[in-house]
Amino acid sequence: LFESKFPDKDNRPCVGGLEWIQYQLDNSCTLDEVIENNKKIRVIPDIIPVHYLICDSLGNVGIIEFINGQVKIFIGKDITHPVLSNDTYEKSMNDLKEYTGFGGQKPIPAKWDNISDIIAKASNMINNYNAADSNIIDYGFNILNEVGSPGRTQWSVIYDIKNKNIYFKSIQNKQSRTISMNNFNFSCRNNIRLLDIQNSTSEEKIEKQFFDFSLDYYRNYLKILNKAFEENVPGFPKISIELLEFQFNYPLKSECNKK
């Protein structure tokens, strides 16, 4: 969300936009806790700023954005359709009113052409879901397929929060694979474990395909990632050696919370 403008510097500890996600996963069990914990930290912008669509195992949905230096939170009746893309939620919902079935006359397109089309297609498919006709996981992937880009979408993910399962597909492997969170020990005393989602397969238990984090692997990964962005994303800034070094060594700075 390039319109994001984050709060000014204050005395709170700060995290990056993606670190915010990890912080909330580490410290929050419910949407209410996410909202409360958000008050304790300040988000600083990453190279590409983001906004957040949140769901907990109780079925509560929330959206958090940072607009004009203020936190905007949508919960409960504020969320008419739980769909988010690269516009503010408010703009997306206003645009949605122009489409058939949502108050307007513009037809739902067979193929999307802009962000408003993406919101309309996804919202329409959510409204038309019938549990008797479709498996909800397969239907979720169908939605993501309809609003994705075949040559660009690197992965698609469905989170079954209540049953603690993650279903995913990748551009190099279209087969659905499943990660069961119940099969992992999340003690911070254990080694950090990684999965190559492009090259993982459905032929072997996914848990056995995870491997231990190493600094060399992470360093090489970041170099490849940054090079890909520089070559393929117009206007992507050149990242300094100093910032890259900070990224390389950041995982070594984390500590296990023994509480």
VEXLOTOR-82180 format. One record per residue: residue number from 1; chain; x, y, z of N, C-alpha, C in turn. Coordinates in steps of 0.2 Angstrom, whole numbers, plus 2048, in hexadecimal, padded with zeros to 3 digits. Layout:
<rs>
R,k,c,n_east,n_north,n_up,ca_east,ca_north,ca_up,c_east,c_north,c_up
R,NUM,A,X,Y,Z,X,Y,Z,X,Y,Z
...
</rs>
This chain:
<rs>
R,k,c,n_east,n_north,n_up,ca_east,ca_north,ca_up,c_east,c_north,c_up
R,1,A,804,7FA,800,800,800,800,804,806,800
R,2,A,806,809,7FA,80B,80E,7F9,808,815,7FD
R,3,A,801,815,7FE,7FF,81B,801,800,81B,809
R,4,A,803,816,80B,805,816,812,809,81B,815
R,5,A,807,81E,81A,80C,823,81E,80B,821,825
R,6,A,811,81F,828,811,81D,82E,812,822,834
R,7,A,810,820,83A,811,825,83F,818,828,840
R,8,A,818,82E,843,81F,831,844,822,82E,84A
R,9,A,829,82F,84A,82D,82B,84F,82B,82D,856
R,10,A,82B,828,85A,829,82A,861,82E,825,865
R,11,A,82C,824,86C,830,820,870,82F,818,870
R,12,A,82A,816,86C,828,80F,86B,82E,80C,867
R,13,A,82F,805,869,834,801,864,830,801,85D
R,14,A,835,800,858,832,800,851,834,7F9,84E
R,15,A,82F,7F8,849,830,7F2,845,82F,7F4,83E
R,16,A,832,7F0,839,830,7F1,832,829,7EE,831
R,17,A,827,7EF,82A,820,7ED,829,81F,7E6,829
R,18,A,824,7E2,827,823,7DB,827,825,7D8,82E
R,19,A,82A,7DB,831,82B,7D9,838,825,7DA,83D
R,20,A,820,7DF,83B,81A,7E0,83F,816,7D9,83F
R,21,A,816,7D6,839,812,7CF,838,815,7CA,83D
R,22,A,81C,7CA,83D,81F,7C5,842,81E,7C7,849
R,23,A,81E,7CD,84B,81D,7CF,851,816,7CD,854
R,24,A,811,7CE,84F,80A,7CD,851,809,7C5,852
R,25,A,80C,7C1,84E,80C,7BA,84E,80F,7B8,855
R,26,A,814,7BB,857,818,7B9,85D,814,7BB,863
R,27,A,810,7C0,863,80D,7C3,869,806,7C3,869
R,28,A,802,7C2,864,7FB,7C3,864,7F7,7BC,862
R,29,A,7F2,7BB,865,7EE,7B5,864,7E7,7B7,860
R,30,A,7E5,7BD,862,7DE,7BF,85F,7DF,7C6,85C
R,31,A,7DA,7C8,858,7DA,7CE,855,7DA,7D4,85A
R,32,A,7D7,7D3,860,7D7,7D8,865,7DE,7D9,867
R,33,A,7E2,7D4,868,7E9,7D4,86A,7ED,7D7,865
R,34,A,7EC,7D6,85F,7F0,7D9,85A,7EF,7E1,85A
R,35,A,7E9,7E3,85B,7E7,7EA,85B,7EB,7ED,861
R,36,A,7EB,7EA,867,7EE,7ED,86D,7F5,7ED,86C
R,37,A,7F8,7E7,86A,7FF,7E7,869,802,7EC,864
R,38,A,7FE,7EE,85F,800,7F3,85A,801,7FA,85D
R,39,A,7FE,7FB,863,7FF,801,867,806,801,86A
R,40,A,809,7FC,86B,80F,7FB,86E,816,7FC,86A
R,41,A,815,7FC,863,81A,7FC,85F,818,802,859
R,42,A,81E,804,856,81D,808,850,820,805,84A
R,43,A,81C,806,845,81E,803,83E,822,808,83A
R,44,A,828,806,838,82C,80A,833,82B,807,82C
R,45,A,82B,80B,827,82A,808,820,82F,804,81E
R,46,A,82E,7FE,81B,832,7FB,816,833,7FE,810
R,47,A,836,7FB,80B,837,7FE,804,830,7FE,801
R,48,A,82C,7F8,802,825,7F8,800,821,7F8,806
R,49,A,81D,7FD,807,819,7FD,80D,813,7F9,80C
R,50,A,810,7F7,812,80A,7F2,811,805,7F4,816
R,51,A,7FF,7F1,815,7FA,7F1,81A,7F8,7EA,81C
R,52,A,7F3,7E9,821,7F2,7E2,823,7EB,7E0,823
R,53,A,7EA,7DA,821,7E3,7D7,822,7E4,7D1,827
R,54,A,7E1,7D1,82C,7E2,7CD,832,7DC,7C9,834
R,55,A,7DD,7C2,835,7D7,7BE,837,7DA,7BA,83D
R,56,A,7D6,7B8,842,7D7,7B4,848,7D3,7AE,847
R,57,A,7D5,7A9,84C,7D1,7A2,84C,7CA,7A3,84E
R,58,A,7C8,7A9,851,7C1,7AA,853,7BD,7AC,84D
R,59,A,7C0,7AE,847,7BD,7B0,842,7BC,7B8,841
R,60,A,7C0,7BB,846,7C0,7C3,846,7C5,7C5,840
R,61,A,7C2,7CA,83D,7C6,7CD,837,7C8,7D4,838
R,62,A,7CE,7D6,837,7D0,7DD,838,7D4,7E0,832
R,63,A,7D4,7E6,831,7D9,7E9,82C,7DC,7EF,82F
R,64,A,7E3,7EF,82F,7E7,7F5,832,7EB,7F8,82C
R,65,A,7EA,7FF,82C,7EE,803,827,7F1,809,82A
R,66,A,7F6,80B,827,7F9,811,82A,7F9,817,825
R,67,A,7F4,81C,826,7F2,821,821,7F4,828,825
R,68,A,7F7,82C,821,7F9,833,823,7FB,833,82B
R,69,A,800,82E,82C,803,82E,833,7FF,82B,838
R,70,A,7F8,829,836,7F4,826,83B,7F2,81F,83A
R,71,A,7F1,81B,83F,7EE,814,83F,7E7,814,83D
R,72,A,7E5,811,838,7DE,810,836,7DC,808,837
R,73,A,7D7,807,83B,7D5,800,83D,7CE,7FF,83B
R,74,A,7CD,7F9,837,7C6,7F7,835,7C5,7F1,838
R,75,A,7BF,7F0,83C,7BD,7EA,83F,7B6,7EA,83F
R,76,A,7B3,7E4,840,7AC,7E3,841,7A8,7E5,83B
R,77,A,7A3,7E9,83C,79F,7EC,837,7A2,7F1,832
R,78,A,7A9,7F3,834,7AD,7F7,82F,7AF,7F3,829
R,79,A,7AF,7ED,82A,7B1,7E8,824,7AB,7E5,821
R,80,A,7A9,7E8,81B,7A3,7E6,817,7A5,7E0,813
R,81,A,7AC,7E0,810,7AE,7DA,80C,7B6,7D9,80E
R,82,A,7B7,7D4,811,7BE,7D3,813,7C3,7D1,80E
R,83,A,7C4,7D6,809,7C9,7D6,804,7CE,7DC,804
R,84,A,7D4,7DA,802,7D9,7E0,802,7DE,7DF,7FD
R,85,A,7DF,7E4,7F9,7E4,7E4,7F4,7E9,7EA,7F5
R,86,A,7EB,7EE,7F0,7F0,7F3,7F0,7ED,7FA,7F0
R,87,A,7E7,7FB,7F2,7E4,801,7F4,7E2,801,7FB
R,88,A,7E0,807,7FE,7DE,807,804,7D7,804,805
R,89,A,7D5,801,80A,7CF,7FD,80B,7C9,802,809
R,90,A,7C9,808,80C,7C4,80D,80B,7C3,80E,803
R,91,A,7C8,80F,7FF,7C8,810,7F8,7C5,80A,7F5
R,92,A,7C8,804,7F7,7C5,7FE,7F4,7BE,7FD,7F5
R,93,A,7BB,7FE,7FB,7B4,7FD,7FC,7B0,802,7F8
R,94,A,7B2,808,7F7,7AF,80D,7F3,7AF,80B,7EC
R,95,A,7B4,809,7E9,7B5,806,7E2,7B0,800,7E1
R,96,A,7B0,7FC,7E6,7AB,7F6,7E6,7A4,7F8,7E4
R,97,A,7A2,7FD,7E7,79B,7FF,7E6,799,801,7DF
R,98,A,79E,801,7DA,79C,802,7D3,79B,7FC,7D0
R,99,A,79C,7F6,7D3,79B,7F0,7CF,794,7EC,7D1
R,100,A,792,7E8,7CC,78C,7E5,7CC,78C,7E0,7D2
R,101,A,786,7E0,7D6,786,7DC,7DC,788,7E0,7E2
R,102,A,78B,7E6,7E1,78E,7EA,7E7,78B,7F1,7E7
R,103,A,786,7F2,7E3,783,7F9,7E2,784,7FC,7DC
R,104,A,788,7FA,7D7,789,7FD,7D1,787,7F9,7CB
R,105,A,789,7FC,7C5,788,7F9,7BF,78E,7F6,7BB
R,106,A,794,7F7,7BE,79A,7F4,7BA,79A,7ED,7BB
R,107,A,79A,7E9,7B6,79A,7E1,7B6,7A1,7DF,7BA
R,108,A,7A0,7D9,7BD,7A6,7D6,7C0,7AA,7D3,7BA
R,109,A,7B1,7D5,7B9,7B4,7D3,7B3,7B6,7CC,7B3
R,110,A,7B7,7C9,7AD,7B9,7C2,7AD,7C1,7C2,7AE
R,111,A,7C4,7C7,7AC,7CB,7C8,7AE,7CC,7CF,7B1
R,112,A,7D0,7D0,7B6,7D1,7D6,7B9,7D6,7DA,7B5
R,113,A,7D5,7E1,7B6,7D9,7E6,7B3,7DC,7EB,7B7
R,114,A,7DA,7EB,7BE,7DC,7F0,7C2,7DA,7EE,7C9
R,115,A,7DD,7F1,7CE,7DC,7EF,7D5,7D4,7EF,7D7
R,116,A,7D0,7F3,7D4,7C9,7F3,7D6,7C6,7ED,7D3
R,117,A,7C8,7EB,7CD,7C5,7E4,7CB,7C7,7DE,7CF
R,118,A,7CD,7DF,7D2,7D0,7D9,7D7,7CB,7D9,7DD
R,119,A,7CA,7DF,7E0,7C5,7DF,7E5,7BE,7DC,7E4
R,120,A,7BC,7DE,7DE,7B5,7DC,7DC,7B5,7D5,7DA
R,121,A,7BA,7D2,7D7,7BA,7CB,7D5,7BA,7C7,7DC
R,122,A,7BF,7C9,7E0,7BF,7C5,7E7,7B9,7C5,7EB
R,123,A,7B6,7CB,7EC,7B0,7CC,7F0,7AB,7C8,7ED
R,124,A,7AA,7C8,7E6,7A4,7C5,7E3,7A5,7BD,7E4
R,125,A,7AB,7BB,7E4,7AC,7B4,7E5,7AB,7B2,7EC
R,126,A,7AD,7B6,7F1,7AB,7B4,7F8,7A4,7B4,7F9
R,127,A,7A0,7B9,7F6,799,7B9,7F7,796,7B3,7F4
R,128,A,798,7B0,7EF,795,7AB,7EB,798,7A4,7EE
R,129,A,79C,7A4,7F3,79E,79D,7F5,798,799,7F8
R,130,A,798,793,7F6,793,78E,7F9,797,788,7FB
R,131,A,796,787,802,79A,781,805,798,77B,802
R,132,A,792,77A,800,78F,774,7FD,792,772,7F7
R,133,A,795,777,7F3,797,776,7EC,79F,776,7EC
R,134,A,7A2,779,7F1,7A9,779,7F0,7AD,778,7F6
R,135,A,7B3,775,7F6,7B7,775,7FC,7BA,77C,7FD
R,136,A,7BA,77E,803,7BC,785,804,7C3,787,803
R,137,A,7C8,782,804,7CF,783,802,7CF,784,7FB
R,138,A,7CC,77F,7F7,7CD,780,7EF,7CA,786,7ED
R,139,A,7C4,788,7F0,7C1,78E,7EE,7C5,794,7EF
R,140,A,7C9,794,7F5,7CD,79A,7F7,7D3,79A,7F2
R,141,A,7D5,795,7EF,7DB,795,7EA,7D8,797,7E4
R,142,A,7D1,796,7E2,7CE,798,7DC,7CE,7A0,7DC
R,143,A,7CC,7A3,7E2,7CC,7AA,7E3,7D3,7AD,7E1
R,144,A,7D8,7AA,7E5,7DF,7AD,7E4,7E1,7AC,7DC
R,145,A,7DF,7A7,7D9,7E1,7A6,7D2,7DD,7AB,7CE
R,146,A,7D7,7AD,7CF,7D3,7B1,7CB,7D6,7B8,7CC
R,147,A,7D9,7BA,7D2,7DC,7C1,7D2,7E3,7C1,7D2
R,148,A,7E7,7BC,7D1,7EE,7BB,7D0,7F0,7BD,7C9
R,149,A,7F7,7BC,7C8,7FA,7BD,7C1,7FE,7B7,7C0
R,150,A,7FC,7B3,7BB,7FF,7AC,7BA,807,7AC,7BA
R,151,A,809,7B2,7B6,810,7B2,7B5,814,7B5,7BB
R,152,A,811,7B8,7C0,814,7BD,7C5,813,7BA,7CC
R,153,A,80D,7B7,7CD,80B,7B5,7D4,80F,7B0,7D6
R,154,A,814,7B1,7DB,819,7AC,7DD,816,7A7,7E2
R,155,A,811,7A8,7E6,80E,7A3,7EA,807,7A5,7EC
R,156,A,803,7A1,7EE,7FC,7A2,7F0,7FB,79E,7F7
R,157,A,7F8,7A1,7FC,7F8,79E,802,7F1,79E,805
R,158,A,7EE,799,808,7E8,799,80C,7EA,797,813
R,159,A,7E7,79B,817,7E8,79A,81F,7E2,797,822
R,160,A,7E2,791,824,7DD,78E,828,7DF,78F,82F
R,161,A,7DD,794,832,7DF,796,839,7DC,792,83E
R,162,A,7D6,790,83D,7D3,78C,843,7D6,785,843
R,163,A,7D8,782,83E,7DB,77C,83E,7E3,77C,83D
R,164,A,7E5,782,83D,7ED,783,83D,7F0,780,837
R,165,A,7ED,781,831,7F0,77E,82B,7F2,784,826
R,166,A,7F7,783,823,7F9,788,81D,7F9,784,817
R,167,A,7F5,786,812,7F5,783,80B,7F8,788,806
R,168,A,7FD,785,802,800,78A,7FE,802,787,7F7
R,169,A,802,78B,7F2,805,789,7EB,80A,78E,7E9
R,170,A,80E,78C,7E5,813,791,7E2,814,791,7DB
R,171,A,817,796,7D8,817,797,7D1,81B,791,7CE
R,172,A,820,78E,7D1,824,788,7CF,821,781,7D0
R,173,A,81C,781,7D5,818,77B,7D7,811,77D,7D8
R,174,A,80C,77B,7D3,805,77D,7D4,802,778,7D9
R,175,A,805,773,7DB,801,76E,7DF,800,772,7E6
R,176,A,7FB,770,7E9,7F9,773,7F0,7FD,76F,7F5
R,177,A,801,772,7FA,804,76F,7FF,802,772,806
R,178,A,803,76E,80B,800,770,811,805,76F,817
R,179,A,805,775,81B,809,775,821,804,775,827
R,180,A,805,770,82B,801,770,831,805,773,837
R,181,A,803,778,83A,806,77C,83F,807,777,845
R,182,A,802,773,846,802,76E,84C,808,76A,84C
R,183,A,80C,769,846,812,765,846,818,768,847
R,184,A,818,76E,84A,81E,772,84B,81F,774,852
R,185,A,825,774,855,826,777,85C,828,77E,85B
R,186,A,825,783,85D,826,78A,85C,82A,78D,862
R,187,A,82D,789,866,832,78C,86B,837,790,868
R,188,A,838,796,86A,83E,79A,867,845,797,869
R,189,A,845,792,86D,84B,78F,86E,84D,78A,869
R,190,A,849,788,864,84A,784,85F,84D,788,859
R,191,A,850,784,854,853,787,84F,84E,78A,84A
R,192,A,850,790,847,84B,793,842,84B,78E,83C
R,193,A,845,78C,839,844,788,834,841,78B,82E
R,194,A,844,789,828,841,78C,822,83F,787,81D
R,195,A,83B,789,818,838,785,813,839,789,80C
R,196,A,83B,785,807,83B,788,800,835,786,7FD
R,197,A,830,78B,7FD,829,78A,7FB,829,789,7F3
R,198,A,82E,78B,7EF,82E,78A,7E8,830,783,7E7
R,199,A,835,780,7EA,837,779,7E9,835,774,7ED
R,200,A,831,776,7F2,82E,770,7F6,829,76C,7F2
R,201,A,827,766,7F4,823,762,7F1,81D,75F,7F5
R,202,A,818,75C,7F2,813,759,7F6,814,752,7F6
R,203,A,81A,74F,7F4,81B,748,7F4,81F,746,7FA
R,204,A,821,74B,7FE,824,749,805,821,74D,80A
R,205,A,821,74B,810,81E,74F,816,821,756,816
R,206,A,81D,75B,816,820,762,816,825,763,81C
R,207,A,823,760,821,827,762,827,82F,760,826
R,208,A,830,75A,822,836,758,821,83A,75C,81C
R,209,A,837,760,819,83A,765,814,83C,76B,817
R,210,A,83B,76D,81D,83D,773,820,845,771,822
R,211,A,849,777,822,850,776,824,852,77C,828
R,212,A,857,77B,82C,85A,780,830,85C,786,82D
R,213,A,85B,78C,830,85D,792,82D,865,793,82E
R,214,A,868,795,829,86F,797,829,870,79E,826
R,215,A,875,7A1,829,876,7A8,827,878,7A9,81F
R,216,A,87C,7A4,81D,87E,7A3,816,878,7A3,811
R,217,A,873,79E,813,86D,79D,80F,869,7A4,80F
R,218,A,869,7A7,815,865,7AD,815,868,7B3,811
R,219,A,86E,7B3,812,872,7B9,80E,871,7B8,806
R,220,A,872,7B2,804,871,7B0,7FD,86A,7B2,7FB
R,221,A,865,7B0,7FF,85E,7B1,7FD,85D,7B8,7FC
R,222,A,85F,7BC,801,85E,7C4,801,861,7C7,7FB
R,223,A,867,7C4,7F9,86A,7C7,7F3,866,7C5,7ED
R,224,A,864,7BF,7EC,860,7BD,7E6,859,7C1,7E6
R,225,A,856,7C2,7EC,850,7C6,7ED,850,7CD,7EA
R,226,A,856,7D0,7ED,857,7D7,7EB,858,7D8,7E4
R,227,A,85C,7D4,7E1,85E,7D4,7DA,857,7D3,7D6
R,228,A,853,7CF,7D8,84D,7CE,7D4,848,7D4,7D4
R,229,A,848,7D7,7DA,844,7DD,7DB,847,7E3,7D7
R,230,A,84E,7E4,7D7,851,7E9,7D3,850,7E8,7CC
R,231,A,850,7E2,7C9,84F,7E1,7C2,848,7E1,7BF
R,232,A,843,7DF,7C4,83C,7DE,7C2,837,7E3,7C4
R,233,A,839,7E7,7C9,834,7EC,7CC,836,7F3,7CA
R,234,A,833,7F7,7C6,835,7FD,7C4,835,802,7CA
R,235,A,83A,806,7CA,83B,80B,7D0,83D,808,7D6
R,236,A,83F,801,7D7,841,7FE,7DD,848,801,7DE
R,237,A,849,804,7E5,84F,807,7E6,855,803,7E7
R,238,A,85B,805,7E6,861,801,7E7,862,801,7EE
R,239,A,863,7FB,7F1,864,7FB,7F8,86B,7FB,7FA
R,240,A,86D,7FF,7FF,874,800,801,877,7F9,804
R,241,A,87E,7F9,803,881,7F3,806,880,7F3,80E
R,242,A,880,7F9,811,87F,7F9,818,878,7F6,81A
R,243,A,873,7F8,816,86D,7F6,818,86C,7EE,817
R,244,A,86F,7EC,811,870,7E5,810,873,7E1,816
R,245,A,879,7E4,818,87C,7E0,81D,878,7E0,824
R,246,A,874,7E6,825,870,7E6,82B,86B,7E0,82A
R,247,A,868,7DF,824,863,7DA,823,866,7D3,824
R,248,A,86C,7D2,821,870,7CC,822,870,7CA,829
R,249,A,872,7CE,82D,874,7CD,834,86E,7CD,839
R,250,A,868,7D0,837,863,7D1,83B,860,7CB,83F
R,251,A,860,7C5,83C,85E,7BF,83F,862,7BD,845
R,252,A,868,7BF,845,86D,7BE,84B,86C,7C2,851
R,253,A,868,7C7,850,866,7CC,855,860,7CA,85A
R,254,A,85C,7C5,857,856,7C3,85B,858,7BF,861
R,255,A,854,7C0,866,856,7BC,86C,84F,7B8,86E
R,256,A,850,7B2,872,84B,7AE,874,847,7B1,87A
R,257,A,841,7B2,87A,83D,7B5,880,83C,7AF,884
R,258,A,83F,7AF,88A,83E,7A9,88F,838,7A9,893
R,259,A,834,7AE,892,82E,7AF,896,829,7AA,895
</rs>
